Amino acid sequence: MVLEKYAMVETEVELQGVYDFAYAGGSFDVHLRSGGRFFAPEYQQPATWNYDPPIKKVSIDWLKYGKYELTLAEGGEAAKEFHGALVGKPESWRKMKLKRPFTVAEQMLMDSEWDFIHEGGSFRVNFKADGYNHFVCHDFPAHSHWRLDHGETPTPTLFIDWGKYGKYELVIDADGQSMSGGAKGNMSNWRKGKRVGKMGETGDLHVHDH
């Protein structure tokens, strides 16, 4: 039975994915990412989450958006559904339910290093899965970010806002090992990418406030 398969949620790895985060005013997507990183595309912060298996509780530190505690709902093992509230304000309720696990393409993109290829050559770039989705290029530094549209598809479209170096759109292959596209509005100015591997320590040096 499906319920038996998910009867015991024991590790943070099992919980990683995209969730619907609901409150009295509506709902929006949030990500439970590896390393205890919590990401909300619409409300970005360097937020964190952790899971307490004995009491099946997810705790979220969303910084300026508050701290939340949500416990696995009764009968919610199969759906990975959690109910809770803003800490200290039980009337400010929240519900969080798994929409889908991360796709292969998403997993391969997050915290990864790539050869970014253009007509004149190539250079290395990093895609950080932090609270702001930072895009890092040490050869051409700029305050830059990335995002995925329709990440639930096997081949999502990647958008890079590279500050003064422009904006780019590339489609990632289903295996997450390559991508192709070009400058936004001018695909003849093509770009391709080949995944090198997990992001190295040098990529983690790029930090700044928002």
N, CA, C and O of each residue as an XYZ file, in Angstrom:
840
protein
N       0.839     -1.204      0.000
C       0.000      0.000      0.000
C       0.869      1.248      0.000
O       1.986      1.242      0.517
N       0.341      2.320     -0.587
C       1.070      3.582     -0.625
C       1.307      4.106      0.779
O       2.378      4.635      1.075
N       0.324      3.963      1.636
C       0.457      4.460      2.995
C       1.603      3.774      3.722
O       2.311      4.406      4.507
N       1.787      2.488      3.465
C       2.871      1.779      4.104
C       4.214      2.292      3.629
O       5.160      2.371      4.412
N       4.309      2.643      2.355
C       5.562      3.136      1.794
C       6.024      4.402      2.488
O       7.220      4.592      2.704
N       5.077      5.278      2.843
C       5.418      6.558      3.434
C       5.069      6.642      4.918
O       5.037      7.731      5.491
N       4.814      5.514      5.524
C       4.329      5.532      6.901
C       5.321      6.179      7.859
O       4.914      6.804      8.839
N       6.615      6.037      7.590
C       7.620      6.621      8.469
C       8.494      7.589      7.680
O       9.353      7.169      6.904
N       8.276      8.860      7.877
C       9.139      9.874      7.288
C      10.263     10.118      8.285
O      10.053     10.758      9.316
N      11.451      9.615      7.984
C      12.511      9.592      8.977
C      13.609     10.630      8.728
O      14.267     11.056      9.677
N      13.819     11.042      7.487
C      14.952     11.905      7.192
C      14.536     13.143      6.417
O      13.478     13.172      5.788
N      15.391     14.175      6.469
C      15.144     15.393      5.716
C      15.169     15.136      4.217
O      14.447     15.787      3.462
N      15.993     14.193      3.783
C      16.091     13.889      2.357
C      14.735     13.473      1.799
O      14.372     13.860      0.688
N      13.991     12.688      2.564
C      12.678     12.223      2.117
C      11.676     13.363      1.959
O      10.682     13.221      1.247
N      11.929     14.486      2.614
C      10.989     15.603      2.579
C      11.320     16.648      1.515
O      10.506     17.534      1.257
N      12.476     16.564      0.906
C      12.877     17.592     -0.051
C      11.956     17.616     -1.267
O      11.567     16.570     -1.788
N      11.614     18.828     -1.712
C      10.740     18.981     -2.858
C      10.014     20.305     -2.827
O      10.341     21.197     -2.044
N       9.010     20.419     -3.706
C       8.207     21.633     -3.837
C       6.882     21.422     -3.105
O       6.197     20.421     -3.315
N       6.533     22.376     -2.244
C       5.319     22.284     -1.433
C       4.380     23.443     -1.717
O       4.797     24.533     -2.108
N       3.101     23.171     -1.510
C       2.091     24.231     -1.486
C       1.995     24.731     -0.049
O       1.704     23.960      0.865
N       2.240     26.024      0.145
C       2.246     26.625      1.472
C       1.010     27.512      1.579
O       0.929     28.553      0.928
N       0.049     27.097      2.398
C      -1.259     27.758      2.455
C      -1.442     28.522      3.754
O      -0.962     28.112      4.811
N      -2.150     29.648      3.650
C      -2.541     30.448      4.810
C      -3.904     31.047      4.513
O      -4.489     30.764      3.467
N      -4.419     31.873      5.421
C      -5.781     32.381      5.269
C      -5.967     33.181      3.986
O      -7.071     33.228      3.443
N      -4.905     33.808      3.496
C      -5.013     34.652      2.311
C      -4.734     33.969      0.995
O      -4.819     34.614     -0.051
N      -4.402     32.685      1.000
C      -4.126     31.984     -0.245
C      -3.004     30.970     -0.082
O      -2.840     30.390      0.991
N      -2.231     30.754     -1.145
C      -1.128     29.799     -1.074
C      -0.085     30.140     -2.127
O      -0.354     30.890     -3.066
N       1.110     29.581     -1.961
C       2.196     29.782     -2.910
C       3.194     28.640     -2.728
O       3.113     27.879     -1.764
N       4.122     28.532     -3.656
C       5.110     27.458     -3.609
C       6.267     27.794     -2.677
O       6.693     28.944     -2.574
N       6.762     26.762     -2.004
C       8.006     26.854     -1.237
C       8.805     25.585     -1.521
O       8.248     24.561     -1.917
N      10.119     25.669     -1.312
C      11.001     24.517     -1.514
C      11.651     24.122     -0.188
O      12.126     24.977      0.558
N      11.665     22.844      0.091
C      12.521     22.306      1.139
C      13.742     21.730      0.425
O      13.668     20.664     -0.185
N      14.863     22.444      0.507
C      16.070     22.060     -0.209
C      17.070     21.369      0.711
O      16.900     21.347      1.930
N      18.103     20.811      0.117
C      19.132     20.114      0.881
C      19.879     21.086      1.784
O      19.874     22.297      1.564
N      20.517     20.530      2.799
C      21.287     21.359      3.710
C      20.437     22.255      4.585
O      20.931     23.237      5.138
N      19.152     21.922      4.716
C      18.268     22.716      5.563
C      17.941     24.078      5.008
O      17.634     24.998      5.766
N      18.002     24.231      3.679
C      17.702     25.523      3.065
C      16.244     25.586      2.620
O      15.750     24.704      1.917
N      15.571     26.649      3.046
C      14.160     26.872      2.735
C      14.078     27.998      1.707
O      14.651     29.067      1.917
N      13.374     27.769      0.601
C      13.315     28.752     -0.482
C      11.871     29.023     -0.874
O      11.078     28.097     -1.043
N      11.539     30.299     -1.015
C      10.216     30.709     -1.483
C      10.416     31.693     -2.632
O      10.885     32.806     -2.397
N      10.077     31.322     -3.868
C      10.303     32.214     -5.014
C       9.713     33.610     -4.839
O      10.294     34.590     -5.305
N       8.562     33.708     -4.172
C       7.897     35.006     -4.033
C       8.339     35.776     -2.790
O       8.098     36.979     -2.694
N       8.978     35.104     -1.847
C       9.372     35.749     -0.585
C      10.781     35.284     -0.209
O      10.972     34.524      0.741
N      11.748     35.757     -0.970
C      13.101     35.243     -0.838
C      13.818     35.810      0.391
O      13.800     37.008      0.672
N      14.443     34.883      1.096
C      15.262     35.166      2.271
C      16.246     34.008      2.418
O      15.968     32.914      1.926
N      17.380     34.212      3.075
C      18.277     33.087      3.353
C      17.727     32.251      4.512
O      18.350     32.143      5.568
N      16.560     31.670      4.295
C      15.809     30.968      5.334
C      16.279     29.522      5.484
O      16.940     28.974      4.602
N      15.926     28.918      6.615
C      16.331     27.542      6.904
C      15.145     26.724      7.417
O      14.139     27.266      7.875
N      15.298     25.402      7.324
C      14.296     24.494      7.875
C      15.003     23.283      8.479
O      16.128     22.951      8.106
N      14.326     22.637      9.411
C      14.843     21.371      9.935
C      13.671     20.483     10.326
O      12.545     20.942     10.523
N      13.975     19.214     10.429
C      12.944     18.213     10.689
C      13.291     17.431     11.947
O      14.418     16.966     12.115
N      12.312     17.295     12.821
C      12.471     16.533     14.059
C      11.673     15.239     13.903
O      10.457     15.245     14.097
N      12.343     14.111     13.551
C      11.616     12.873     13.257
C      10.760     12.335     14.392
O       9.650     11.870     14.133
N      11.229     12.375     15.660
C      10.394     11.748     16.704
C       9.001     12.337     16.797
O       8.032     11.609     17.017
N       8.885     13.670     16.631
C       7.551     14.269     16.719
C       7.053     14.733     15.354
O       6.030     15.410     15.250
N       7.793     14.359     14.304
C       7.397     14.623     12.914
C       7.050     16.101     12.711
O       5.990     16.451     12.192
N       7.984     16.950     13.142
C       7.766     18.397     13.081
C       8.785     19.071     12.184
O       9.980     18.787     12.271
N       8.312     19.975     11.308
C       9.172     20.823     10.485
C       9.198     22.216     11.105
O       8.151     22.819     11.340
N      10.393     22.717     11.366
C      10.563     24.073     11.884
C      11.199     24.928     10.802
O      12.170     24.515     10.168
N      10.655     26.115     10.590
C      11.128     27.018      9.538
C      11.528     28.343     10.162
O      10.744     28.946     10.894
N      12.729     28.796      9.882
C      13.175     30.130     10.282
C      13.247     30.966      9.013
O      14.205     30.880      8.245
N      12.204     31.784      8.809
C      12.031     32.549      7.578
C      12.504     34.000      7.766
O      12.150     34.890      6.992
N      13.291     34.206      8.786
C      13.865     35.513      9.086
C      12.787     36.582      9.166
O      11.935     36.495     10.052
N      12.771     37.580      8.300
C      11.827     38.690      8.474
C      10.365     38.270      8.313
O       9.459     39.020      8.677
N      10.133     37.066      7.764
C       8.762     36.583      7.610
C       8.322     35.701      8.776
O       7.200     35.196      8.782
N       9.196     35.515      9.758
C       8.793     34.819     10.961
C       9.275     33.382     11.061
O       9.888     32.845     10.139
N       8.983     32.773     12.205
C       9.324     31.383     12.467
C       8.045     30.559     12.555
O       7.045     31.000     13.121
N       8.091     29.359     11.989
C       6.910     28.512     11.916
C       7.248     27.102     12.390
O       8.370     26.623     12.224
N       6.266     26.460     12.975
C       6.372     25.056     13.347
C       5.145     24.328     12.824
O       4.010     24.717     13.100
N       5.393     23.254     12.056
C       4.307     22.476     11.463
C       4.553     20.999     11.726
O       5.667     20.505     11.558
N       3.509     20.304     12.139
C       3.610     18.890     12.482
C       2.863     18.064     11.455
O       1.835     18.489     10.928
N       3.384     16.880     11.175
C       2.752     15.993     10.210
C       1.287     15.791     10.568
O       0.961     15.391     11.685
N       0.410     16.071      9.614
C      -1.033     15.975      9.860
C      -1.444     14.525     10.083
O      -0.818     13.599      9.567
N      -2.502     14.347     10.859
C      -3.019     13.002     11.094
C      -3.439     12.392      9.770
O      -4.261     12.961      9.052
N      -2.884     11.248      9.448
C      -3.175     10.604      8.180
C      -2.480     11.245      7.005
O      -2.795     10.927      5.858
N      -1.537     12.146      7.258
C      -0.890     12.889      6.178
C       0.440     12.324      5.727
O       1.175     12.986      4.995
N       0.768     11.092      6.158
C       2.063     10.517      5.788
C       2.216     10.381      4.280
O       3.235     10.788      3.723
N       1.219      9.815      3.615
C       1.330      9.559      2.178
C       1.452     10.853      1.388
O       2.205     10.928      0.417
N       0.708     11.875      1.809
C       0.718     13.149      1.093
C       1.821     14.078      1.562
O       2.058     15.120      0.951
N       2.504     13.707      2.650
C       3.505     14.573      3.272
C       2.896     15.957      3.506
O       3.335     16.961      2.944
N       1.889     15.970      4.342
C       1.140     17.190      4.653
C       1.368     17.570      6.119
O       1.254     16.739      7.020
N       1.695     18.851      6.331
C       1.989     19.362      7.658
C       1.069     20.528      7.995
O       0.750     21.351      7.137
N       0.646     20.588      9.264
C      -0.194     21.686      9.744
C       0.501     22.355     10.930
O       1.162     21.698     11.734
N       0.337     23.685     11.018
C       0.946     24.389     12.131
C       0.620     25.870     12.082
O      -0.440     26.279     11.608
N       1.571     26.673     12.593
C       1.282     28.100     12.699
C       2.575     28.875     12.933
O       3.643     28.304     13.155
N       2.436     30.194     12.874
C       3.512     31.087     13.282
C       3.768     30.854     14.766
O       2.827     30.788     15.557
N       5.029     30.731     15.144
C       5.362     30.447     16.542
C       4.798     31.537     17.452
O       5.040     32.727     17.252
N       4.044     31.097     18.451
C       3.448     32.032     19.398
C       2.134     32.626     18.963
O       1.509     33.366     19.723
N       1.690     32.314     17.728
C       0.426     32.846     17.220
C      -0.364     31.724     16.538
O      -0.411     31.660     15.310
N      -0.976     30.849     17.320
C      -1.681     29.704     16.738
C      -2.808     30.105     15.787
O      -3.204     29.321     14.924
N      -3.322     31.326     15.946
C      -4.382     31.771     15.035
C      -3.847     32.067     13.638
O      -4.612     32.098     12.673
N      -2.533     32.287     13.524
C      -1.904     32.535     12.224
C      -1.461     31.192     11.648
O      -0.272     30.875     11.615
N      -2.447     30.407     11.193
C      -2.204     29.016     10.800
C      -1.531     28.908      9.433
O      -1.607     29.817      8.606
N      -0.876     27.780      9.225
C      -0.253     27.455      7.946
C      -0.427     25.957      7.678
O      -0.455     25.146      8.604
N      -0.542     25.610      6.395
C      -0.551     24.216      5.973
C       0.463     24.060      4.841
O       0.574     24.927      3.974
N       1.184     22.972      4.855
C       2.211     22.725      3.851
C       2.070     21.302      3.336
O       2.154     20.345      4.106
N       1.854     21.162      2.025
C       1.626     19.847      1.436
C       2.510     19.661      0.215
O       2.623     20.558     -0.621
N       3.136     18.498      0.115
C       4.027     18.217     -1.008
C       3.275     18.254     -2.332
O       2.261     17.575     -2.496
N       3.781     19.057     -3.287
C       3.247     19.070     -4.644
C       3.965     18.047     -5.513
O       3.346     17.336     -6.305
N       5.303     17.986     -5.346
C       6.095     17.063     -6.160
C       7.532     17.039     -5.646
O       7.989     18.018     -5.056
N       8.237     15.957     -5.855
C       9.681     15.946     -5.584
C      10.385     16.799     -6.639
O       9.794     17.131     -7.666
N      11.629     17.148     -6.389
C      12.419     17.848     -7.395
C      12.666     16.926     -8.590
O      12.885     15.727     -8.421
N      12.629     17.492     -9.797
C      12.961     16.722    -10.993
C      14.466     16.497    -11.062
O      15.230     17.130    -10.335
N      14.882     15.599    -11.934
C      16.316     15.361    -12.136
C      16.998     16.647    -12.582
O      18.074     16.983    -12.088
N      16.376     17.370    -13.516
C      16.970     18.615    -14.015
C      17.168     19.622    -12.887
O      18.209     20.275    -12.818
N      16.178     19.756    -12.002
C      16.302     20.666    -10.866
C      17.441     20.250     -9.947
O      18.255     21.077     -9.536
N      17.491     18.969     -9.630
C      18.524     18.477     -8.720
C      19.923     18.671     -9.297
O      20.856     19.004     -8.566
N      20.071     18.465    -10.604
C      21.370     18.620    -11.235
C      21.785     20.093    -11.349
O      22.976     20.398    -11.403
N      20.809     21.001    -11.386
C      21.125     22.423    -11.503
C      21.526     23.036    -10.166
O      22.437     23.861    -10.105
N      20.842     22.629     -9.094
C      21.081     23.257     -7.801
C      22.488     22.946     -7.281
O      22.907     21.789     -7.232
N      23.205     24.007     -6.896
C      24.571     23.881     -6.361
C      25.511     23.204     -7.357
O      26.291     22.328     -6.984
N      25.435     23.610     -8.616
C      26.224     22.962     -9.656
C      27.172     23.937    -10.348
O      26.991     25.154    -10.304
N      28.193     23.358    -10.992
C      29.161     24.127    -11.773
C      29.070     23.690    -13.229
O      28.956     22.501    -13.524
N      29.122     24.669    -14.140
C      28.933     24.393    -15.557
C      29.993     25.087    -16.406
O      30.529     26.129    -16.030
N      30.282     24.490    -17.553
C      30.977     25.199    -18.624
C      29.912     25.940    -19.418
O      29.010     25.324    -19.986
N      30.020     27.266    -19.454
C      29.053     28.089    -20.181
C      29.706     28.468    -21.515
O      30.722     29.161    -21.547
N      29.108     28.002    -22.603
C      29.753     28.032    -23.907
C      29.094     29.077    -24.812
O      27.869     29.175    -24.870
N      29.920     29.857    -25.514
C      29.434     30.819    -26.500
C      30.334     30.722    -27.724
O      31.273     29.927    -27.750
N      30.048     31.525    -28.729
C      30.766     31.416    -29.994
C      32.269     31.625    -29.836
O      33.059     31.050    -30.584
N      32.662     32.439    -28.872
C      34.078     32.750    -28.708
C      34.825     31.870    -27.733
O      36.033     32.040    -27.567
N      34.149     30.924    -27.074
C      34.829     30.068    -26.109
C      33.912     29.635    -24.984
O      32.715     29.443    -25.195
N      34.470     29.477    -23.771
C      33.668     29.058    -22.627
C      34.333     29.515    -21.338
O      35.505     29.892    -21.319
N      33.551     29.472    -20.257
C      34.039     29.801    -18.922
C      33.120     29.123    -17.920
O      32.060     28.618    -18.289
N      33.520     29.110    -16.660
C      32.761     28.409    -15.628
C      31.732     29.330    -14.968
O      31.979     30.517    -14.755
N      30.573     28.748    -14.651
C      29.529     29.451    -13.906
C      28.966     28.511    -12.843
O      29.070     27.291    -12.970
N      28.371     29.079    -11.800
C      27.763     28.307    -10.710
C      26.308     28.715    -10.525
O      25.944     29.878    -10.699
N      25.478     27.726    -10.167
C      24.077     27.969     -9.840
C      23.865     27.594     -8.377
O      23.795     26.413     -8.039
N      23.765     28.599     -7.514
C      23.613     28.354     -6.086
C      22.145     28.149     -5.718
O      21.272     28.887     -6.174
N      21.889     27.155     -4.901
C      20.527     26.893     -4.422
C      20.352     27.525     -3.048
O      19.913     26.869     -2.104
N      20.699     28.807     -2.944
C      20.557     29.522     -1.679
C      19.217     30.243     -1.642
O      18.347     29.986     -2.474
N      19.052     31.136     -0.688
C      17.772     31.812     -0.529
C      17.420     32.802     -1.613
O      16.296     33.303     -1.663
N      18.393     33.095     -2.500
C      18.156     34.061     -3.577
C      18.452     33.494     -4.961
O      18.386     34.232     -5.944
N      18.775     32.210     -5.067
C      19.147     31.608     -6.353
C      20.235     32.428     -7.048
O      20.041     32.901     -8.168
N      21.352     32.589     -6.396
C      22.436     33.366     -6.989
C      23.095     32.620     -8.152
O      23.323     31.412     -8.091
N      23.391     33.370     -9.205
C      24.162     32.891    -10.346
C      25.534     33.537    -10.245
O      25.644     34.758    -10.140
N      26.582     32.719    -10.276
C      27.928     33.205     -9.993
C      28.855     32.918    -11.165
O      28.941     31.786    -11.641
N      29.553     33.964    -11.628
C      30.591     33.804    -12.633
C      31.772     34.668    -12.201
O      31.678     35.895    -12.197
N      32.880     34.030    -11.838
C      34.029     34.783    -11.345
C      34.739     35.550    -12.458
O      35.379     36.570    -12.198
N      34.630     35.065    -13.701
C      35.258     35.776    -14.815
C      34.505     37.046    -15.188
O      35.106     38.029    -15.621
N      33.180     37.017    -15.016
C      32.339     38.173    -15.345
C      31.368     38.411    -14.185
O      30.180     38.109    -14.305
N      31.856     38.944    -13.074
C      31.023     39.096    -11.874
C      29.959     40.175    -12.021
O      30.206     41.243    -12.581
N      28.791     39.877    -11.517
C      27.678     40.833    -11.482
C      26.670     40.302    -10.466
O      26.681     39.117    -10.132
N      25.812     41.174     -9.986
C      24.751     40.753     -9.068
C      23.704     40.011     -9.890
O      22.876     40.641    -10.549
N      23.731     38.693     -9.860
C      22.985     37.880    -10.813
C      22.180     36.788    -10.112
O      22.515     36.350     -9.011
N      21.102     36.360    -10.786
C      20.210     35.341    -10.245
C      19.704     34.426    -11.350
O      19.771     34.755    -12.534
N      19.197     33.271    -10.936
C      18.585     32.336    -11.871
C      17.222     31.896    -11.342
O      16.939     31.990    -10.148
N      16.387     31.413    -12.261
C      15.116     30.812    -11.872
C      14.696     29.807    -12.934
O      15.132     29.879    -14.083
N      13.851     28.878    -12.536
C      13.301     27.895    -13.457
C      11.809     28.122    -13.608
O      11.105     28.340    -12.622
N      11.330     28.072    -14.832
C       9.888     28.088    -15.079
C       9.449     26.675    -15.424
O      10.132     25.966    -16.163
N       8.308     26.271    -14.887
C       7.760     24.941    -15.128
C       8.794     23.879    -14.793
O       9.042     22.966    -15.582
N       9.403     24.009    -13.600
C      10.399     23.060    -13.163
C       9.875     21.638    -13.066
O      10.656     20.687    -13.028
N       8.528     21.485    -13.026
C       7.967     20.139    -12.905
C       8.080     19.362    -14.214
O       7.906     18.143    -14.210
N       8.367     20.027    -15.329
C       8.550     19.330    -16.597
C       9.952     18.733    -16.651
O      10.853     19.246    -15.987
N      10.165     17.667    -17.419
C      11.502     17.060    -17.495
C      12.555     18.004    -18.067
O      13.735     17.890    -17.735
N      12.135     18.939    -18.927
C      13.081     19.865    -19.561
C      12.657     21.309    -19.300
O      12.124     21.967    -20.193
N      12.887     21.806    -18.091
C      12.439     23.160    -17.745
C      13.275     24.237    -18.432
O      14.390     23.982    -18.887
N      12.716     25.442    -18.497
C      13.430     26.587    -19.047
C      14.117     27.345    -17.924
O      13.497     27.704    -16.923
N      15.393     27.577    -18.107
C      16.212     28.304    -17.146
C      16.332     29.759    -17.576
O      16.630     30.043    -18.736
N      16.102     30.678    -16.647
C      16.247     32.106    -16.908
C      17.385     32.646    -16.050
O      17.413     32.434    -14.838
N      18.313     33.337    -16.680
C      19.448     33.935    -15.983
C      19.383     35.444    -16.150
O      19.359     35.950    -17.272
N      19.355     36.159    -15.036
C      19.454     37.620    -15.050
C      20.875     37.959    -14.603
O      21.203     37.903    -13.418
N      21.703     38.310    -15.576
C      23.136     38.478    -15.356
C      23.519     39.945    -15.189
O      24.646     40.326    -15.503
N      22.621     40.750    -14.711
C      22.919     42.157    -14.495
C      23.354     42.843    -15.771
O      22.645     42.781    -16.775
N      24.495     43.491    -15.756
C      24.981     44.269    -16.906
C      25.349     43.397    -18.104
O      25.545     43.909    -19.206
N      25.444     42.071    -17.894
C      25.790     41.180    -18.999
C      24.569     40.616    -19.723
O      24.713     39.826    -20.656
N      23.367     41.018    -19.299
C      22.174     40.647    -20.029
C      21.358     39.533    -19.410
O      21.650     39.060    -18.311
N      20.324     39.120    -20.140
C      19.419     38.069    -19.695
C      19.426     36.938    -20.710
O      19.520     37.160    -21.917
N      19.325     35.712    -20.190
C      19.439     34.530    -21.037
C      18.359     33.513    -20.703
O      17.899     33.421    -19.565
N      17.959     32.746    -21.725
C      16.981     31.683    -21.570
C      17.558     30.406    -22.181
O      17.986     30.403    -23.335
N      17.567     29.337    -21.413
C      18.093     28.063    -21.898
C      17.213     26.917    -21.417
O      16.708     26.946    -20.295
N      17.031     25.923    -22.255
C      16.269     24.729    -21.892
C      17.241     23.664    -21.404
O      18.227     23.359    -22.074
N      16.957     23.100    -20.231
C      17.812     22.070    -19.653
C      17.334     20.694    -20.112
O      16.138     20.406    -20.074
N      18.255     19.854    -20.538
C      17.904     18.493    -20.916
C      17.411     17.715    -19.700
O      17.720     18.056    -18.559
N      16.639     16.665    -19.967
C      15.992     15.921    -18.887
C      16.988     15.307    -17.909
O      16.681     15.160    -16.726
N      18.184     14.946    -18.392
C      19.168     14.347    -17.488
C      19.948     15.384    -16.699
O      20.782     15.029    -15.866
N      19.687     16.678    -16.952
C      20.331     17.746    -16.207
C      21.808     17.903    -16.475
O      22.519     18.495    -15.662
N      22.295     17.386    -17.599
C      23.727     17.433    -17.894
C      24.087     18.464    -18.956
O      25.269     18.748    -19.152
N      23.107     19.029    -19.643
C      23.384     20.017    -20.677
C      22.198     20.956    -20.817
O      21.091     20.652    -20.373
N      22.444     22.103    -21.441
C      21.397     23.094    -21.693
C      21.742     23.857    -22.960
O      22.903     23.907    -23.366
N      20.733     24.452    -23.583
C      20.971     25.240    -24.788
C      19.926     26.334    -24.895
O      18.788     26.170    -24.456
N      20.324     27.453    -25.484
C      19.428     28.597    -25.654
C      20.206     29.796    -26.139
O      21.070     29.686    -27.009
N      19.887     30.958    -25.561
C      20.572     32.166    -25.999
C      20.127     33.381    -25.232
O      19.440     33.286    -24.215
N      20.538     34.545    -25.746
C      20.155     35.809    -25.125
C      18.667     36.032    -25.297
O      18.109     35.731    -26.352
N      18.024     36.554    -24.273
C      16.584     36.798    -24.346
C      16.279     37.750    -25.493
O      16.858     38.833    -25.580
N      15.372     37.348    -26.369
C      14.985     38.173    -27.506
C      15.920     38.086    -28.690
O      15.670     38.715    -29.718
N      17.010     37.310    -28.568
C      17.980     37.187    -29.664
C      18.663     35.842    -29.571
O      19.829     35.761    -29.184
N      17.941     34.773    -29.928
C      18.476     33.424    -29.787
C      19.626     33.143    -30.751
O      20.327     32.145    -30.586
N      19.839     33.999    -31.757
C      21.009     33.825    -32.612
C      22.297     34.075    -31.824
O      23.368     33.606    -32.209
N      22.184     34.819    -30.717
C      23.303     35.016    -29.799
C      23.266     33.848    -28.806
O      22.902     34.005    -27.641
N      23.656     32.675    -29.309
C      23.406     31.417    -28.602
C      24.347     31.198    -27.426
O      25.439     31.759    -27.342
N      23.857     30.343    -26.516
C      24.643     29.876    -25.383
C      24.324     28.399    -25.159
O      23.201     27.949    -25.386
N      25.327     27.662    -24.712
C      25.138     26.271    -24.331
C      25.831     26.028    -22.994
O      26.728     26.773    -22.600
N      25.407     24.985    -22.314
C      26.028     24.652    -21.044
C      26.253     23.156    -20.900
O      25.423     22.351    -21.325
N      27.376     22.789    -20.301
C      27.683     21.397    -19.973
C      27.998     21.321    -18.491
O      28.859     22.047    -17.993
N      27.301     20.444    -17.789
C      27.499     20.329    -16.352
C      28.856     19.724    -16.033
O      29.230     18.688    -16.584
N      29.592     20.377    -15.140
C      30.896     19.894    -14.710
C      30.765     19.016    -13.472
O      31.437     17.993    -13.346
N      29.894     19.431    -12.565
C      29.693     18.673    -11.338
C      29.148     19.559    -10.246
O      28.609     20.633    -10.514
N      29.289     19.109     -9.009
C      28.834     19.882     -7.867
C      29.674     21.145     -7.721
O      30.871     21.145     -8.009
N      29.040     22.206     -7.276
C      29.719     23.479     -7.106
C      30.858     23.351     -6.103
O      30.696     22.753     -5.040
N      32.010     23.917     -6.450
C      33.160     23.887     -5.572
C      33.074     24.934     -4.483
O      32.168     25.768     -4.483
N      33.986     24.894     -3.584
C      33.990     25.819     -2.452
C      34.130     27.271     -2.889
O      33.638     28.172     -2.210
N      34.799     27.508     -4.020
C      34.987     28.887     -4.469
C      33.657     29.567     -4.750
O      33.520     30.775     -4.555
N      32.662     28.781     -5.215
C      31.354     29.372     -5.483
C      30.668     29.879     -4.242
O      29.829     30.777     -4.315
N      31.023     29.302     -3.077
C      30.371     29.688     -1.832
C      30.886     31.023     -1.297
O      30.356     31.535     -0.311
N      31.912     31.593     -1.935
C      32.455     32.837     -1.441
C      31.613     34.037     -1.856
O      31.812     35.138     -1.344
N      30.679     33.837     -2.773
C      29.866     34.941     -3.279
C      28.696     35.178     -2.340
O      27.709     34.443     -2.370
N      28.804     36.197     -1.512
C      27.719     36.533     -0.582
C      27.524     38.032     -0.576
O      28.481     38.790     -0.732
N      26.281     38.462     -0.396
C      25.986     39.875     -0.224
C      24.570     40.011      0.317
O      23.787     39.061      0.292
N      24.262     41.172      0.791
C      22.933     41.425      1.342
C      21.968     41.842      0.250
O      22.369     42.386     -0.779
N      20.694     41.580      0.486
C      19.632     42.035     -0.434
C      18.786     43.067      0.278
O      17.833     43.590     -0.300
